[in-house]
């Protein structure tokens, strides 16, 4: 039996109403770096220079 893990990125903006970023299907390589790339390209998430992740509502 194998287990699968689904990664989640959380928005670091205080009081964010929709703080989770995730991908609905398994992908390879299964890393947070790859998840951040997918969320940035397709959903507008960003990573700041100080290492915070921000959802599209707070990325601007």
C-alpha positions, 0 to 999 in steps of 0.5 A: 500500500502506498500513501500520497501526500498533497502539499499546501502553501499558506498565504502569509498575509494576516487575516487572509480569508482564503489562505490555502493554495494547493493543486488538486492532482498529484504532480512530479516532482512533488515539492513545495518549489514545484507547487509554488511554480504552478500556483504562480503561473496558473493562479497568481500566487507570489513569493516575496523576497523575504520568503513570504507566500501571498495569495492572489488577493494580497500579491499586488 
